[in-house]
Amino acid sequence: MGEIITGLDFMVTELITFLYLFSEFNLCGS
C-alpha cells in the first residue's frame, strides 16, 4: 500500500515539474 502511494506521488511530482518547466519555457519563448 505504501509503495503504491509513493509511486503515485512520484508520478504526480514528475508531472507537475514537467508542466511547470513547460510553462516557463513557453513564457520565455513568447
Secondary structure, 3 states (H helix, E strand, C coil): CHHHHHHHHHHHHHHHHHHHHHHHHHHHHC
